Amino acid sequence: MIDWSTGKIVLHSQGKGESCWKLVSAGDWAALPDFQQVMLRDPLALYGKLLPIIQGADLAIVNLETVLSDRGEPIAKDGPNLRGPKEAIHSLVQAGFDVAVLANNHARDYGSVALADTITLCQEHGIRTVGAGFSLEEAWAPVYLQVQGVRVAILAMAEHEEAALWPGMEAGVAAWDLAQAVEAIREAKQHADIVIFQCHAGSEYNPLPAPRVCEGFYRLIDAGASLVIAHHPHVPLGLEEYHGGLIAYSLGNFVFDFHHREIAARVNEGYLLEVEFQGAEFVGGQIHPYRAVNGQYLEYLQGEAARDLLDHLERISRPLGNLDLLWLYWRAFCRELYRFRWEQSLAQFVEGLQSQDPTERVAKAAKLRNAFRCEAHRDVISTALNDLVEGGWQTLPSEVIAEVLELNPWLRQA
């Protein structure tokens, strides 16, 4: 159970004998301009009161959502190309992170050479990487660690965006494939006591997961994972206990600067997930809420500010486990997002394909390709179009639409 007044997670009572150990997982980390300036002056200045939590963990994991390299050229893609300086690695090292997840949509932003630099840089500084490589075998290979005598395996995958390792590519990330993920978990369980699965998935800014994501994460727990921890939506999502395991649907942004963007969403808030194990048994944990302040540092939330975020997490966690209700919320979200973005964007993409300017043609093709290949985008478009054709838009309950708009006020922005 989760005590939402304190953020404390209690799943099993602790027995006698084996000692406890802690895992801490953090969301999206990128050496973007403002945070970059801070970390290059002082690698630890930005973490504030979160630092002892990270350094106090026996195992600390972070989603490294940028390459750290001075080589490569930006690839054609939908969205920004992110790259940070190699010197930023010291912020991760000194904070105490042991594993960097590279299975995300920015791992190949500057091509294979920059991804190679990032993997090498992490390895040279004692940080293990997972979720990316120069073959499918490398990308899907788990990281194995010994933590207080417990064998831990970590796996990672991301939805199909430009970093996905497609046939013929030199390098990339393990991309959404539930059958492959289930097989990888079962294989890892033969060599480890605990399997932790990290996943980069979901619709940006929407605090409720798609039913497809929920069902997929259930399969990962049923296959043998103790934890499924997700990131990518850029806002915190709820948590769900499932069959003795724990699912965190999005930790939110960590060191990922959004303060210049005016968007009515919790893009500057997130939480560290601290999980406690006794031996190989998951017994509980703690949600540590924070806020990014002006792209300069992270403020550990306490008092009313913590209460506000924890109340929000409780609210968005209530529907989890009720797939019928989530499906209604999802259809309403898809309707509103289609009206907000896709009905104009799709027309612009198609029009751009006929441009006489080859640069514009490629740019529009990249955006359209991503809309079709990425599961999150494809889900939204196909769900909205299906309801539009079948008349489902008119049957959605008004209270569900109102709730979706209240949770996603950015959808009202012109």
DAJO-V659413 format. One line per field, one symbol per residue. burial: b if it has 24 or more other C-alpha atoms within 12 Angstrom, else e. A space follows every 50 residues. Layout:
burial=???
This chain:
burial=bbebebbebbbeeeeeeeebbbbbbbbbbbbbbbbbbbbbeebbbbbbbb bebbbebbbbbbbbbbbbbeeeebbbbbeebbbbbbbbbbbbbbbbbbbb bbbbbbbbbbbbbbbbbbbbbbeebebbbbbbbbebebbbbbbbbebeeb bbbbbbbbbbbbbbbeeeebbbbbbbbbebbbebbbbbbeebbbbbbbbb bbbbbbbbbbbbbbbbbbbbbbbbbbbbbbbbbbbbbbbbbbeebbbbbb bbbbbbbbbeeeeebbbbbbbbbbbbbbbbbbbbbbbbbbbbbebbbbbb beeeebeebbebbbebbebbbeeeebbbbbbbbbbbbbbbbbeeebeebb eeeeeeeeeeebbbbbbbbbbbbbbbbbbbbbbbbebeeeeebeebeeeb bebbbbbbbbbeee
